[in-house]
C-alpha cells in the first residue's frame, strides 16, 4: 500500500477476487493491466503544484516580513528582542512548508473506463460448473 509517488503516471492494482452476478467468487490474485497488457492503469495525475508552490511563496513572504520588522525595530534601538520571535516563526513556517511539500500526487481514472485483469494463474471452475457428455 505505497500509493502514488512523484513522477508516477500509473496506478498499480492487484485484483484479489471477482464476484459474478450469480454470486460466484473467483480468486484472482492478478494485476490490473492497460489495453496492451502493460502493468497498471494510466490516469490523470494531479501533482498539487499550486498548493505546494503557493505554500512556499507564502512562507517566503512571512519570513521577509519578519526580517523587515526586525530590521525596522533595530534602527536606533540596541535592546530590540524581536529576532527571537522571528526565528520561532521561521521554524514553524519551515514545518508547515515541509508538510505542504510532502503532499503526494493524486491519480484519477474516469468512471466507466474499461480495465483489464492480467490473469496470472489458472482459474479452477470445477467446483462451480459441471461438465456433461452430449452423448
HUZI-V824264 format. One record per residue. N is the residue number from 1. RES is the residue in one small letter. PHI is phi in degrees with one decimal (none if undefined). PSI is psi in radians with two decimals (999 if undefined). BURIAL is + if it has 24 or more other C-alpha atoms within 12 Angstrom, else -. Layout:
BEGIN
N|RES|PHI|PSI|BURIAL  N|RES|PHI|PSI|BURIAL
END
This chain:
BEGIN
1|x|none|1.13|-  2|x|-78.9|-0.75|-  3|x|89.4|-3.01|-  4|x|-87.9|2.42|+  5|x|-114.5|2.84|-  6|x|-57.8|2.34|-  7|x|90.5|-0.14|-  8|x|-86.7|2.32|-  9|x|-115.2|0.14|-  10|x|-136.2|2.63|+  11|x|-104.7|2.31|+  12|x|-102.0|2.25|+  13|x|-129.1|2.47|+  14|x|-119.2|2.09|-  15|x|-83.2|2.13|-  16|x|-83.0|-0.76|-  17|x|-157.1|2.83|-  18|x|-127.9|2.54|-  19|x|-119.4|2.15|-  20|x|-78.6|2.89|-  21|x|-59.3|-0.39|-  22|x|-87.0|0.05|-  23|x|87.8|0.14|-  24|x|-76.4|2.24|-  25|x|-98.7|2.21|-  26|x|-116.9|2.06|+  27|x|-77.6|2.16|-  28|x|-106.6|-0.93|-  29|x|45.7|0.93|-  30|x|-134.8|2.62|+  31|x|-78.3|2.66|+  32|x|-76.4|2.67|+  33|x|-141.7|2.74|+  34|x|-81.5|3.09|-  35|x|-58.4|-0.41|-  36|x|-95.5|0.07|-  37|x|92.5|0.04|-  38|x|-68.8|2.57|-  39|x|-68.3|2.33|+  40|x|85.9|3.10|+  41|x|-119.2|2.26|+  42|x|-73.3|2.72|+  43|x|-161.2|-3.06|-  44|x|-89.1|2.20|-  45|x|-99.7|2.28|-  46|x|-111.3|1.91|-  47|x|-85.7|0.03|+  48|x|55.7|0.71|-  49|x|-57.2|-0.89|-  50|x|-68.0|-0.59|-  51|x|-65.6|-0.76|-  52|x|-73.2|-0.78|-  53|x|-66.1|-0.73|-  54|x|-61.4|-0.69|-  55|x|-63.9|-0.73|+  56|x|-63.2|-0.74|+  57|x|-66.0|-0.73|-  58|x|-63.6|-0.74|-  59|x|-62.1|-0.73|+  60|x|-62.0|-0.74|-  61|x|-63.4|-0.78|-  62|x|-63.2|-0.72|+  63|x|-65.5|-0.72|+  64|x|-64.4|-0.69|-  65|x|-63.8|-0.70|-  66|x|-64.7|-0.75|+  67|x|-62.3|-0.71|-  68|x|-63.6|-0.76|-  69|x|-63.1|-0.71|-  70|x|-65.0|-0.77|+  71|x|-62.2|-0.73|-  72|x|-67.3|-0.65|-  73|x|-70.6|-0.45|-  74|x|-85.5|-0.18|-  75|x|-64.6|1.95|-  76|x|71.9|0.17|-  77|x|-129.4|2.00|-  78|x|-81.8|-0.19|-  79|x|-116.2|0.70|-  80|x|-88.0|2.26|-  81|x|-113.2|0.37|-  82|x|-73.8|-0.25|-  83|x|-63.4|-0.61|-  84|x|-64.7|-0.73|-  85|x|-64.3|-0.72|-  86|x|-63.3|-0.73|+  87|x|-65.9|-0.68|-  88|x|-63.5|-0.76|-  89|x|-63.9|-0.67|+  90|x|-64.1|-0.74|+  91|x|-62.8|-0.79|-  92|x|-65.8|-0.69|-  93|x|-68.2|-0.53|+  94|x|-65.0|-0.66|-  95|x|-65.6|-0.79|-  96|x|-61.7|-0.76|-  97|x|-63.1|-0.74|+  98|x|-60.7|-0.73|-  99|x|-64.1|-0.70|-  100|x|-68.1|-0.65|+  101|x|-71.0|-0.36|+  102|x|-91.8|0.20|-  103|x|-67.1|2.11|-  104|x|-74.6|2.70|-  105|x|-65.9|2.78|+  106|x|-118.4|2.32|-  107|x|-115.1|2.26|+  108|x|-119.4|2.57|-  109|x|-123.6|2.37|-  110|x|-65.7|2.50|-  111|x|-63.3|2.41|-  112|x|87.9|-0.11|-  113|x|-64.4|2.50|-  114|x|-73.5|2.46|-  115|x|-130.3|2.82|+  116|x|-124.8|2.67|-  117|x|-117.6|2.13|+  118|x|-86.0|1.73|+  119|x|-69.9|1.99|-  120|x|-92.2|0.02|-  121|x|-153.8|2.90|-  122|x|-69.9|2.44|-  123|x|-104.0|2.31|-  124|x|-102.3|1.97|-  125|x|-104.3|0.19|-  126|x|-64.4|-0.50|-  127|x|-79.3|-0.14|-  128|x|-109.0|-0.80|-  129|x|-113.6|2.45|-  130|x|-110.2|2.26|-  131|x|-85.2|2.37|-  132|x|-125.1|2.51|-  133|x|-74.9|2.50|-  134|x|-85.0|-0.10|-  135|x|-78.4|999|-
END
